[in-house]
C-alpha cells in the first residue's frame, strides 16, 4: 500500500512541481491582502464565512456521467478509498476545506504539503498514511529551483521533480489557486480588486478613532460672564491660570482617565460681563465627523458588493424574512462557495487522485474525480410532519423517516421490541372490539334483509379494498401531468442553476425534482402546482368521489414527492386515494 502511494506521489512531483514562474507565489499584493485580513474586520468576516461554509461540504469520489451529472463511486472502489484518506478522513477534510476558504478569498492561493506519516509521526494521521498541511503563500518560498515550506516552524525542502531521480519518500506540494483571467499562472481573489478601497477604509477608521479621541480631550469651553480669569484655588493666591496650560491638563487627564469628569465637563472660562449676555458653550467639533462615518459605510458597502457572495451576508439580512434569508444563503452557496470547492476538488483530482489511480493501473483512471456535496450547508425547514405523512402512505422508508425527524439508525427498534408492540396493538384492538360489542350488542333489524351469500354487483367505496382501475389510471395521469408541469416551471427558477438548464431539457420534467433539491416552501413560492388539479372535479364526479378530498390527497402527495426528492410510482396511487373512497361526491 505504501509503495503504491509513494510512487504516485513521485508521479505528482514529476508532473506538477514545476520550475521558475510556476512556483512563484509572492506576488506582492498577497502580503497586503493578508495584512488587511488582520486589520479590517469585514475582510476577516467574509473570509471566515466562506471558510466555515466550505468546511461543511463533504468530499467524495465520482465520475461524470454521459448526461453531465456526477455519479458517486461505490464505497469499495479504489477511488472512494483514496478520497476517504485525503487529509486523514472527514475531520481533516473539513479543516482543509475551511482553511482554503480563507486562502482563496484573501490571497487567492494556498498550498497543500503532504508527507509520509512514518517520517512526521503526526498523531492525527494513520501510521501508514500521510500528514496533510495547508500552508499560506507566506509559508512557501522558492529558492534555487526548490520549494521551501515552513511547517511548525521548521523549513521543509521540497525538491523539483526529476523523472530520472525521484525520491519516493519525499514530500509533495500541491498548489491550489484561483487563476487570474489576464494571466492564469497568477492568483486572483475578491480582496485583490479591493486593496485600495480597504486601505481607504483603514484611513477612515483612523479618522473616526481620532474624532473619538478628540471628544475625549474636552467638551469645549464654557464662557461665563463674570470676570476675565479662570477659577482659582485658595493655594494660587488669586493668580490667574494660563489658558494653554489648562487645556493641556484637561486633555491629558481625559486621555489618561476616559471615565473621569474631565472627559465630559467643559473648561470654564470667565469673561467680562459686558462681553456676553449669557452662558455660552464653544465646541471644537468638525463637520468631518458625520462625513467620515458616511464614507466608511460606503466603503464597506462597496467591499461587500465586490465579494462573490450576496452583499447582505456581510451587511446583514435586515428585514428579510426566513425565505428571503434562505434564498440569500442558497445564492451564497451557489455563487461563492461551490466555485471554490470546485477549485480545490479540481486540484485534488488532477494532482492526487488521478496520478494514484494511474499508478495502480485502474481502468478509466482519467474519468474519476474528487467532487463535493453541499447538501449539509443548505438551510432545511422542519420536514418531520411531512416525513410522518409520507411514511404512513408508504412513500418513504423507515430510515428516511428517522433521518428527517432527527434520529439515527441506532434509534431503530429491535426485533423483540417490534414483536412486543405488534402484540400490544393486537391485544388492544381485540379488547376495544370486545368492549364495543358489550356496549352495543347486535340487534336483528325489523326490516327484511337480503341474506343471500352471493357477492353484490357493487360495493360501497369504503368497503372496496382497491380503487377501480379507471380511477387509478386517471389519478396517475393527473399526478404525472402535475409533476411534469412543476418540472417545466422548475427549470426557470434559481433552484435549477442556469448553466445546468441545457442539461435539464434532456431530462424527464416529471423527475427534475429528484435532481435538484426543492424545499417545501419553494413549491408555493414558485407556484409549481398551480393549475395542476383543474380536471379533478370531472374525475371525482365520474367515480362518485368528493372533489375536495381528491384534490387535497393528490396535492399533498405531489408536494411530499417534490419536497422529499422522490420519483412518482404507480404502485403508491391506491394508498393516495384510500382516504377518499368513503366520501361520496
N, C-alpha and C positions, 0 to 999 in steps of 0.2 A: 504493500500500500504506500509506504513512504517513498520507495523508489519511484513509483509512478508519479506521485505529486511533485517530487523534486525535479524529475525530468521535464514535466510540464512547466514548472516554474522556470527552468532553464530556457525552454522554448519561448516563454514570455520575454525573458531578458533578451534573447536573440531578436525578437520581433519589436519590442516596444520601448526598451530603454535606449533611446536614440542618442545622437551626439549633437553638439552645437546648439542651435536655436531651439530644437525640440524640447530641451530640458531647461531652458532659461525661464525662470519663474518670477524673478524680481523685476517687475515692470514699473517700479516707482510709485505709481498711483495706488498699488495694492497696500503699501505701507501706510499711505494716507488714509485709505479706506479702513484699515484696522484701527488706526488712531481715532477715527470718527466713531467707530463701533464702541470704543471705550468711553468716548466723551459725550456723545449725543444719545440720549435715552431712546429717541424714536428709532434710530438705526438698530440699537440693541433689541428693541421690542420686535421690529419687523424680522430681523434675522432669527431671533429665538422663536417667534411664532411659526415661521416656515420650518425651522429645525424640529420643533416639537410636533408639528403636523406630520412631517416626513417620518419621524420615529414611530408613528402609529401604523405605518404601512407594513405589509408583510411581503417578503420576497419569496418567490417560488420559481421552479424550473418549468418551462413550457416550450411550445413550438407554435409557429404561426401557421394556421390552417389556410386552406385554399380561399376561404371567404375573408381572410384578413384577421380573424379573431385569434386570440391566444388560447391554446388548449393546454391544460395542466398536464405535466408529465406524471406517469404513475409513480407512486411512492417508492417502488422498488427499482426504478430506473436510475442509471448511474448519474444522470444529470440532476435528479432530485437529491441524491446523496451528496453531490458536490455542493449544490446550493445550500443544503441544510448545514453544511460545515463552514460556510462563509462566516467569518468573524466569531466563530465558536458556537453559533446557534442563534435562536431568536433574540435573546437578550443582547448579545453582541451586535447583531444586525440592527436592532432598534437604536443602539447607541451610535453605530456607524452612520446610519441614515440621518439621525438627528444632528450629528456633527456636520455632515455635509450640507445640511440645510443652511447653516451659518456660513460655511465656506463659499457656497455657490451664490449666496446673497451678497456677501461683503466683497471679497476679492475675486469671486467668480472661479475659484480654482482651489483644489485640495489634493493631497497625496495619500495613498494607502501604502504602507510599508508592511510586508508580510515576511516573517522569519520562522523557520522550523522551531517548534517549541522545545525540542531537546537542547537547543542552544540557549534559548531565552529563559526557559523554566518558568513560564507565567502560570500562576495558579488558576487563571481564568480560561486557560486553553487545555484541551486534552493532550496527554503526553505524546501521542503520535500525530498531533495536529499542528496548527500554525498559530502564531501570535500576530494578530492584526492590529495595526495602529493607524489612525487618521491624523495626519500632520498638516499644518498650515504652510503657506508659502514662506513664512519667516523661519520655519524649521527645516527647510530643504534648500541647499545651495549647491552650485556646480563648481567643481574645481578640477582642472586638468582632465577633462573628459570623464570625471566620476561625479556621482551624486553623493552628497554627504547629508545624512538625515540625523537630526538631533532627537533622540528618543530617551526620555527620562534623564535628560542632562548629559547623555553620552553621545558622541559622534559615531554614527554607523556609516561606513563607506559602502556604497552600492556601485560596483564597477559596471561599466558599459558592457553590453552583450558582445560576445565574441564567439561566432559559430565554431571556431577551431579549438577554443579553450574555455569551456563553460565550467562554472563552479556549481555543481548540483546542490550544494548546501548554502549557497549564497543568498542573501536577502533579495527580495523582489520589490520593486516600487511601481505603483500604478498612478499615473497622473490622470486626474478627472477634472475637466474644466468646461465651462460654457464658452464655446468659441466666439470670438468677435466676428461680426458679419463682414467687416472690412478685411481683417487679417486673421484667418481661422486659427493660426498657431498661438495667438494671444488669447487671453481670457477676457471675458466681459461680465458685467454684473449690474444690477439696478443702482448700486451705490456709485459706480464709476461715473455715470452721467450726472450724478447729483453732488459731486465733490465740492464744486464752488458754492452751490446752494447750501450745503451743510456747513461749510466754513462760514458762510454769511450768517447762518443760524447760530453758530458759536459766538460771532461778534454781537449779535442781538442778545444772546443770553448774557454776555458780559455787560452789555449796556443796561439790561434790566437789573442785573446784580449791582451795578454801580448806582443805579437810581434807588434801589432798595437801601444801599448803604448811605446814600446821601440823605435819605429820610431819617436814618438813624443819627445823623450828625446834627440834628436840631429840627425844631418845628417852626423856625422863623424867629423874628424879633417882634416882641410886643412893645409898642410905643405907648408910654404912659405920660400924660400931660401934667407932670408935676416936677419940674426941675430939669436939669441938664446933665445928670450924672447917673451912674449905676447905683443900685442899692449897696450900701456898705455895711460892714460888720463892726462891732464895737472895737475890735482889735486893730482896725485900719485907721483909727483916729480921724475919721471923716475924709480920708484920702480917696480920690477918685480912681476907679479901676480902669485899666487900659482896655479898649473895645476889642482889639485883636486878641489880646490875652484871654479875655473872657470867652470869645468864640472858640479858640483852640482848646481851652479847658473843657468846655461843654462837649465839643466834638470828640475829644479823646475819651471822655467818660462814657459817652453814648456808644462808641465802638467797643470799648473795653467791657462795658456792662450794658448790653442792649436792653435788659429788663429794668434799668434804673430810670428814675424820673427825668433825667437829663435827655433821654432819648425821645421823650414826648412833650415835655414842657418847654415852651418857647423862652428865649432870653428876654429879660425885662430891661428896657432902656427908658430912662426918664428924660423927657424933653420939655422945653418951656411950654407953659400952658397956652400961650398965645400962638404956638406953632401948630397945634392940632386941637380940634374941638372935642375929641372923644378918644377912647382907646382905639388903637389901630394895629392890626397884625400884618407884618411884612413877611411874605414867604419867598423861598428861593426855588420853587418848583419850575420845571421846564415843560414846554409843550411837547417835548420829545417823549415824555412818559407814555402817553397813550399811543403815539405813533410807533414806538418800539414794540409794544405789545401787539399791535395790528400787523406789523411787519413780521414778527416772529410767528404769529398764527398763519399768515400767508405762506411763509417759508415751509412750515410743517405741512400745510395742505399740498403744496407743490411736491414735496418729497413723497407724501402719501400717494399722489397721483402717478409718480414715477415708478412705483413698485409694481410687481406683477400680480398682486392680489388686490381686491377691491379696496379703495381708499377708506371705506367705512371701517375696515378691520383695524386700521391704525387710529382713525379719528374717533371711533366709537359708533355704535349702531344707532344711537339716538332713539327716535320714536318708532323704529322698525318693529313690527310685530314678529311673532315666532316664525311665521312662514317667510317673512322678509329676511329675517336673520338666517334661516335655513338656506335661502337662495344665495345670500352673500357668502355663506360658508361653502356651499357647493361650488360657487363660481371661483372662490379662492383655491379650492382643491383642484378644480379642472384647469384653471389658467396659471396658477402659481406653484402648486405642489407637484402635480403629476408630471409636468415637463422636467422638473429637477430630478424626480425619481427615475424618469426615463434616461436622463443623462448618466446617473450612477449605474443604472441597470445595463446600459449600453457598454460602459467601461468594464464592468464585471463580466459581461458576456464576451467581449472581444479580447480582453486581456487576461481572463482567468478561466472561465468555464470552457469555452471552445478549445483553447490550447490543451487543456486537460483531457477533453473528450477525444481530440485528435490523437494525442499521445497514446491513448488507450485503445485506439482503433475502433471507436464506437461508430456504428452506422449512422449516416446523416448527421455527423457531428456539427456541421455548419448550420443546421436548421434549429438546433436547440438554443435557448436563450434564457437569461435571467430576466424575470419580469416581476411586477408588483401588483398588489391588491390593496386598493384604498377603501374597501368596504368598511373596515373598522373606524375610519375617520368621519364618516358621514353621520350627521345627526339623524337619529331614528326616533320616530314617535312611538308611544307605547302601543304595541300591537298585541297585547295579551288577550284582550277581548276578541279581536278578530281571529287570533290563533285558536282560541277555545271554540269559536263557532265553526271555523274551518275543520277542526279536529272532529267535532261532533258530526259533521257531514261527510267525514271520510276523505277530505281533500288533502290533508297533510298527515304526516306520521307523528307518532308519539315523541320521537327525537326532535322534530321541528317544533312541536308544542313546548317541550322543555326549554329549547333554545330561546324561543320568543318570550317565554314567561320568566326567564332569568335563572332557570335551573340547569343542572348538568346531568350527564348520564349516571353519575354516582347517586343521583336522587331517584332513579328509576326503581319501582317496586320489585322486590324479589319474587320468584315464582310462588313461594309459600304465601307471601302477602297477597298476591293476585288471587290465589285459590281461596284464601280466607275471606277476602272481600266479596268474591263471587258467591260463596256460601252464605255470607251475611245478607247480601242483596236478595238471594233466592228465599231465604228464611223470612226476611221482612216482607217480600212480595206475597208469600203464602199466608203469612199472618194477616196482612191487610185484606186479602181476599176472604179469609175466614170471618174476619170482623165485619166485612161488608155483607156477607151472606146472613150473618146472625142479625144484623140491624135491618136488613131489607130482604126478608125471605121471599122466594119466588112465589108468585100467585098465578093461578090459572085464569087467563082472561075470560071475560064473559062472552066476547065476540068469537065467532068461529075462526079457527086458524087453519091455514093450509099446512097439513102435516106430511105432505109428500116429501120423499127423500131425493127427488130429482133436483139437480142444480138449476137455479133460476137463470133465465136468459141474461139478466143484467144484475149487477150488484151495486150497492151504494159505493160512492167513491171512497169512503173511509174504510170500507171492507175490502177494497181491491188491493191486492198485495203489490201490484206493479202498475204504473200508469200505462195507458194504451200506447201502442207503438206509434200511432199517428201523432199523439201529443209529445212523445219523446222526440220524434224527428223534428217537429215544429220548434220545440224548446231548444234543441241542439242547434238548429239553424239560426234562431234568434241570438243565442249566445255567441256563436261563431261570427255572425254579422256584427254584433256589438264589439267584440274584441278586434275584429278587422278594422272597424271604424276608429276605435281607440288607437290602434297601431298607426293608422294614417295620420291622425292628429299628433301622435307622439313624435313622429319624425319632424314636426315643425316646432317643437318645444326645446328648451335648453336641456331637457333630460337626454335627448339624443344629440351628442356633440356634432357640430357642423361638419368636421372632417369625416365623421362616420356615416353621414346621411346617404352618401352614394352606396355604401355597403348595405345600408338598411333597406334600400329599394329592392335589393336582390333577395331579401328575407321575406318570410310569410308575415304580413302585417298582424295577423291574429296572435303571433308568438313574439312580437317585439318586446312586450313587457317582461319576457323571460331573459332578454339580452341586456337591457338597460334597467337599472333599478328605479322603480317608481314608488314614491312614498304615498301612503294613503291619502293625504291631503291634496296631492297633486291630481288625483282623479277628478276632484271637484274644481281645483284651481284651473286646470286646463280643459275642463268640460269634456273629458274623454268619453263619457257615456251619454252625453246629451243627445236626445232624439233616437236612442237605440231601441226603445221599447214602444214605438208608436203602433205596432201591429199586435201588441199583447192583448188589448181588448177584443180584437177579432178572434184571436186564437182561443182566448178564455171563453168567449161565447160559443165557439164551435164545440168545445168539450165540456161545457157546463161548469166552468170554474169561476172563482172570483177574480176579476181583473186586477184588483188592488193587491191581493195576495200573490198572484202570479208575477206581477211587476216587481213587488218587493223581493220575492225569492230570487228571481233572475238577476236583479240589480245587485243584491247583496252578494250573490255568488260571483258575479263578474268582478266586483270590487275586490273581493277576497283573492281571487286569482291574480289580478293585476298587482295588488299590494304584496302578495307573497312571491310573485315571480314564478308562478306555476302555470304550466300549459293546460288548456282545457281538455277534458277527457269525456267521451260519450258515456262511459260507464258510471259517471257520477251524476248524470242528469236525473235518474229516478230519485236519488236522495234529495236533490234540489226541489223536486216537485211534490214530495211526500206531504209537506205541511199544508198544501193547498188542495189536496184531493178530497178532503171532507167539507170544503167550503164551496157551496153552490153559488152560481152567479146571482 
